[in-house]
């Protein structure tokens, strides 16, 4: 402790001096008093706190600080980072509360002070490191109001920092080069340079995860599909006033944290096969599927999912259910886009749809899907109570029911970003003899969602996404 000391004696004693000491270390003052064999009291103040130290015939005999006395009070007082102290006349102590030698006390106080300083230094460094590790986001939107809303929602999470804003694609490229953000949120329609052109430049110059923020509506679906094909890892609806804003904020933050984990260098454009009329399969709603393939994808998994659906071989005994983290209202547009590029008939999943061969259903993650009988035909039943809700057990129910009905004839395909519930459903699939296949973590766009499942030893086969066609031919009948 550094402080100032005043001698409170009104007049100098014969042969001595009285005065004020400034910027002196408390330990130096105590040591001088002890070496001189002095009897003195030192009153110490630090902000609103006060402590007293008593030296008698060169020994530290007592200390008090609030309700604390003795050695504990001594170390408390000397542990203060600074303050003021003054010397007073000392009373005699018949029963000292401190008996340790002053040399030990001063050395131990110095050691504790060094330890506290080191702890403060480490805490400061840790705080600085945490700050430097914050997810750095660039927001691109021509609406200043929307940019402000998105900034507020994202920065409500302490691990996210909005490092800049851009009003159009051209400005976004300039700021991307200057700021090197970890992730970019981008509006679809902007002046000067639209989002599509900007995204192309981003993917060429410096591939960075881009999340599309758009008002969802029929007029925007084609544009969103175009963005996803160009390399956008996810898309979300802009915040809506009449919905639960807290839930919207949490979902946005969660998906941003997921999106930043994508490996953009593994991105590959979709190259669907050239099909003729004879390649498309005829579908009979009353036919019973002998095999069920359930594909699960999410953030970063659009192209893997699209590649899977467009690579499906003619399989007259197989039904496919593709569950993706998309808004339900987007499923019809996505189904229409994939339908003309797949041998299967691709349709959005609705309550009561038949589990029939030759058909691929597009469903939205978070829906509570069960499989039950409707007359002689097995059907997908939507039991979702809250359209905006997400139950961690939704996939457990679906996987478990599929395992019970199809046993070794069920195949679960885990793609990038896919949700899997508590893994209990996957364990049921494996126990029933079914197959759980997933891409190698070092080959897929979003390994973070595959790795935890791999550690649980429920995956029956790993594959390279480039071999999707070969894998599907082996599993689809």
N, C-alpha and C positions, 0 to 999 in steps of 0.2 A: 504494500500500500504506500502510495506517495501522498503526502499532505503537508500541512503547515502546523507548527507547534509554537505555542506561546507560553512563556513562563509567567504564571499569575502572581508571583511575589511583587508587591507594590513598589518596593525599593530594593536596589541591589544590596546584598549582604556585604559585610566588610571583607575586602580582598577578593570579591567576585563580581560577576556581571549579570545583568538581566536583559532579555531581548526576545526577538522572534526568529524562529528558524522556518524557512520556506523550502518547499520541494525536497523534503527529506524522507527517506524510506523509514517506515515505522520500525522495521527490524533493526535499522541502524540506531535509532533512538533508544530502543530497548537494550540493545547490546551495550551502548555507551553507558547507560544507567547501571546495568548489571556489573560491568567492568569497574565502574567507579564505586561500587558498593553503596549506591544511593538508595534512599527510601523515598518513593515518589508514587503518585497516582497519575495515570494517563486517561483522560476522558476522550473517547473517540466518537465522532458523528459521521454517519454516511446516509444522506438523504434524511428520512424520518427515523432512522435507527440510531441507537446510542449504546455504547459499551464502555466498560471501565476495566482498566488493567492496574494491578497493584504490585509494586516492587518494594521489597523490604530487605534492607541490608544486602542488596545485590541479587536477591532471589525473587523470582516471580512467584507470588504466594496466592494470588486470587484473581479471578476474572468474572465478570458478570455481563450478561447481554439479555435484557428482557427477563424471562424466567429461567434462562440457562446460566449455570455457574460452572466454575472450575475449568478443567482442560477443554471441555467442549466449547465453552464460551470463548476461551482464548483463541482457538482455531477458527471459530466463527468470525470473530472480529478481524483477525489477520487475513481471513479469506475475502474480505470486502475488496473490491477493485480500487477503491480510492475514498478519500474523505478528508476530514480535518480532525486534529487532535490537539489537546492542550494539557499541560502538566499542572497538577494540583498537589497540595499537601496530602500526604498519605497517612491514614490512621494505622495504628498497630493491629495486626491480626494474630490473635492467640491460637486460632484453629485454621491454618491455611487449607485451602481447597485444592491447591496445586503444589506437588512435591517434586515433580520432575525437574532436572537441571535445566537452566535456561538455554544451554547450548543445544540440548535435544529438542526443546520446544521450538526454537528458532529454525533448526534444520528441518524438522517435521513440517513446520508451517511453510517453509520454502518449497519443500517437496510437494505439498498439497497445492500450493499456488501454481507450480509448474504443471501439475496434473490438470488443474482446472483450465489453465491456459491452453493446454493441448486439446482438452475436450472441446473447448470453445472453437479452437481452430478446426478440429475435425467436423464439428457440427456445421460450421460455416462452409467448409469444403463440400460436405454432403449436400447442404442446401444449394450450393452453387452447381454441383453435379446434377442434382435433381432438376434444377431450373434449365440447365443446358440440355437435358434429355427430353424436355417437353416436345411433344409432337407439334411440328411447325406447319401451319396450314395457310395456304394462299386462297382467298375467296375471290371468285370471278363472277360478277353479276352487275348488270348495268343499272340496277336499282339500288340507290344509296340506302333506302330504308330497309330493303331485304338484306343487304350486306351487313347493316347494323344489327338486325335481328339474328342473323346467322352467327355473327361474331359473339353476341351476348350469349347465345345458346351453347356454342362450342367452348367459350372461355369460362363457362360455369364449371367446367371440369378443369381442375388445377393442372392436369397433365397436358393440356392443349394450349398452344399459343397461336393466335392469328397474327402472322408476321406481315401481312399486307393485303391490299385490296386492288382489284383491277376492274375497269368498267367495260372492257371489251377484250377480244382475243389478242389483238396486237399488244395491248398494254399488259396482258397476262404473260405473253412470251418475254417481254422486257423484264418484268418483275421476277419471273421464274429464273432467268439467267442471273439476276442480281441477288436474289434471296435464297435460291436453292431450297425450296420448301420440301417437306417430307410428303406432302399430299396437297392436291388442288381440288377444290370444289368448283364446279363450272356450270353456269347457266347455259341453256340451249340456244336461245335466240338473243343475239347482241349486235350492236352496230359496229361499223368499221371492219371487224373481222369476227365472223361467227364462231361458236364453240367448236363446230366440226373441223373447220380449217385449223383452228388453234390446236386441237387435239392431234391432228396429223403431224404438225410441227413438233409438238411435245414428244410424240412417240419416236420421231426421227432423231431429234436433237438430244434429248435427255429423258428417256422413259421414266415417268413418275406416276404413281397411282392417282388417277383422276376419278372423282365421284361426281356424277351428274346430279344437279339439283334443279328440278323442273316441276312446274305445275302439271300434274298428271291429267291428261284428257285425250280423247281420240285423236285430236290434231297433233299431239306430241309423240304418240307411240312410235311412228315410223322413224322419227328423228332419234328417239332414245335407242331403238334397235341399231340404227346406224352408228351411234356413239359406242355402243357395246361391241360392235364388230370392229371398230377402229382401235379399241383397247381400253375403254373406260371400264373400271373394275366393278362399279356398282352405280345404282341410281336411286335417288330418294325424292319423295315429294317435298316441296317447300312447306314450311310450317303453315298450318291452317288455324285460324282463330277459334273456330267453333269446335275444335277437338282438344283433348287433354294435352296442354302444352308441356307439362312435366314429362308425360310419357313420350311425347314426340322428341323432346330434348334428350332423354335418356337413350332412345333408340338411335337417334342421330349420332350421339357420342359413341355408343357401342359399335356402330357400323363403321365409323371413321377409324376407330382403333383396330378393327378387323382389316379394313381396306389397306391400311398403311403396311400391313405385313405381306402384301402380295409381292411376288418376285416378277417384276415387269420384263426382265430380260428373257423370261420363259414364254412370253406372249407369242402366240402364232395365230395368224388370220385364219378364219374359217374358210375351208374349201370344200363345199358340199359336192356330192357326186352329181353327174349329169344323168337324170332319170328320164325314162320314157313311160308312156301310159302302161306298158306291160309290167313295169317295175312296182307299181302301186298295188297294195294288198286289198282284197275285198274283205269286208267286215260283216259278221253276222252277230247281232246283239244277243241272240239266244244261244250262241255257241259258248261252251265252257272252256276257259283257258286252262291248259295243263301246266303252264309255268307262269310265274310272276316275277318280273324284274322291277325292283324299286331303286331308282336313282335319286340321290340327294345332293344338291349343290346349293351354294350361297354366294357370299361376297367373293368376287374374283373367279367364280366358277361358271360364268355364262358361256364362254367359248368351249369349255370342256363339256358342258351339258349339250350345247348345240352340236358339237362334234359327235357326241354319243348318239343323239337322236337321228342325225343325218347319216350315221354309219350303221344303223340297225339293218341287219340282213333280213331277207324274207324269212319270217319265222311264224308259220301258220298255227303254232300252238302256244305262242307267248303273248302276254299282255304286259305293257310297260306303264309304270307310274313314275313320273318325274316330279319330285317335290323341290321347289326352289324358293328362295327368300325374295319373293316379288309381291307387290300389291296384287290382290285378287283381281282387280279390274284390268290389270295388264295382261292377264293370262290369255284372253281371247286373241289379242293382237299377236302375242308371241306364238300361240298355237297356229294361227294362220300363216305366220312367217315360216315356221318349221314344217308345216303340213306339206307344202309344195316341194320341200327339199328332202323329205323322208319317205321311205317305202311304207312306213306305218301311217295309219290315219291318225293325225295329231289333233286332239281336241282339249279344251279347258275342262278340268274336272268339276263336275257338279254333283250334288247329292243324288244318290241312286244310280249312278252310272254303272253299267255292267262290266264285270271283269272278263272281257271277251278278247280273244286272240286277234292280233293284227292292229290293235289300237294302242296308242300312246297318249296318256292323259298328262296335262300340265296342271299341277297343283301348287298352291302357295303354302310355304312353310308356316307353322303356327296354327294350321287348321287341325282339328282333332278328327282324324280319318280312321274309320273302323270298317271292317269287311263283314257283311252279313248277307243272309239269304233274302232274296225277293222272289218268291215263288220258286222255280227250279234253278234260278240264276244267282250266282254270287255277285254282290254289288258293293261299291264303295259308298259308305254312309258318312256324311259330314255331321259330326256331333259338336261342332264348335259353338260354344255359348257366346263368347265375346269375339266379334270379328277382328277387334284390334288387339286381342290378348294373345299371349304366347305361353303355352304350357310346356314345361320341360319334359313332360311325359307323353307328349303327342306322338313322337316317333317310337317310344317304347310300346305304346298300344298298337300302332300300325305294324311294327316289326314282329311283335309277339303274335298278333292275329295271323299274319302272313305265314309265320313259322308253323302255327297250329294247323293251318289249312293246306299249305303246299309242301311243308317239310323240306325234303332235299331238293324240291323243285322251285325253291325261292332263291333269288339272287339279289343281294343288296350291293349297289354300286355307290361307293363313297367318293364324291368329287370335291374339288376345292370349295371351301366355305360352307360345306354341308353341316347341318345340325344332326346330332345323333341321340339326343336325350341323355338318359343316365347310363347308357350302354347295356341295361338289362335286356332290352328288346333284341339287341345284336347278339347277346349271349344266348338268347332263346333260339335265334336263327341258327347259330353255329351248333348248338346242342341238338337241333332237329335234323342236322345234316345239310343245312343250306350253305350257301356260298356268300362270303363277304369279301369283295374285291375293292382295291383302292390303288391309286397311282403311287409310285415311289415318291417320298417326300422331296427328294432332290430333283424331281422332274416336273412336279405340278406347280401351278401358279401360287397356291395358298397351302403350303405344307403345315402351317400352324394348326389346322383343323384335322389333319390326318395323323399327325404324330401322337397325340394323346390316345387315339384308338389303337395305334400300332403297339403302344406300350402295354395295353391291356390284353394283348395276344388273342384278339377276336378276329382279326383279318386272316382269311384263308389263302389269299393270293394278292401279290403286288404286281403292277405292270407299268410300262412306260406309256404315257398318253399317246405317243406316236403309234402305238400298236393297238389302238382302240378297235379298229375293224377286226383284227384277228381275235381279240378277246371276246368281242360280241358274237362272232361266229361260233366260238366254242361253247358259249353259254346259252345262246338263244336257239330254241328248237323250231 
